[in-house]
Amino acid sequence: MAPLSSREAYRAYLVVEVLRATGEREFPLQLASTLLWIGAHNGCLQQDLVKATSMSPSSVSRNVSWLSSTHRLGKPGLGLVRREQDQLDYKRWRLWLTPKGEQLISLIEQHLLDPL
């Protein structure tokens, strides 16, 4: 194996490989961005995710569906996120990591923090 020229780039590579290990061999960056933002803001409002990522509401909704239990195309989703109506305003949605999502974020954090 070639010697490391950048530890940070190698750590980023490891994170990408963790994401690909979900079964989505081509894990789009928008999907990764959505997952990581939810992981950093567990219980956030979906509209806050729209603002933070500058993605359209439809793109965020599509990515959240893909990360949840049912993909928008009717196939199984990744089961990493759950979406619930906000208790104070039924028009708003809150986004939470599932236990599987929490495990994935924990694995990513481990790759970022462990010595190489």
N, C-alpha and C positions, 0 to 999 in steps of 0.2 A: 504494500500500500504506500502511496505517496505521502511524504511528510506534510504535516499541517502548515499552511501558510497563514491561516486565519481561524482562530478558535471560534470567533463569533459567527463566521459564515458556516462553520461545521455545526455549531449548535442550531442555527437556523435550518440547516439541512436535516438534522435529527428531528426537529419539530415537524417539518414537512413530511417526513417518513412516518411519524406517529399519526398524523392526519390521514395519510394514505392507507395506513393499517386499519382504518375503519371499514374498509371494503370499497371505498370510493377511490379507485386508483388515480383518477384525475380530479383531485379535490380543488375546485376553483378558488381563487383568492377571495372573491366576494363571500363565499361560503365560510372560508377560514376566518375572515375578518368578522363576520357575523358571530360565529361561535366564540372567538376569542373575546369579543366585546361583551357578549353575554356572560362569559366566564369571569370577566373582570367586574361585572355589574349585575350579579345574580339577583333576579327579582326586578329588573329594570322594566320600564315601559317601552313598548315597541316603538312608539313615536320618538323616544329619546335615541334609540338605535338609528332611526332614520336620520335624525339631525347629526349624530356623531359621525356616521359613516358617509354622509352625503350621497347615499343611495336613494333611489326612488322608493316610495312606500310599497310599490308592487314588487320591486326586487327584494326588499327586506322580507316581505310576506312570503315570497317564493323560497327564499333561503331558510326562513324559520320553519316553513312546512317541510323542507328537505331534511332539516336537522331534527324535526320532531318524529312522531311515529308514522305518519303517512305522507309520502311524497305527493306533490300536486299531480303527478301523472298516474296516480292510483297504485304505484308500487310502494313497498315498505320504505319508510324513511330511516334515518340513522339512529333515532331514539336517544339523542343527546340532549334535547331541549324539550320543555313542555311549555305550552302557551295557555294562560288562564285569563278570563275576564277580570279586570280590576274590580275590587269590591266596592269602591266608591263611585266608579263611573263605568257602566257596562259597555260603553263605546271604546274604552281603552283596554289594551292587552298587556299583561305582565309576562315576562319571559324568565324561565328558571331552568337551570341545568337539572337533568335527571341524575340519578346515581351513576349511570353509565357515563354521562357527560362530566360529572365531577371527577370520576376516575381518569378520564382522558385529560382533563385540564391538569390534574395532579401529576400525571405522567409527563406532560409537557413541561410543567414547572420543574420537575425532577431533572429533565434533560437540560434545562436552562441553568440550574444551580449546581449540579454535580460537577466535580472536577473531571477534566478529560484525561 
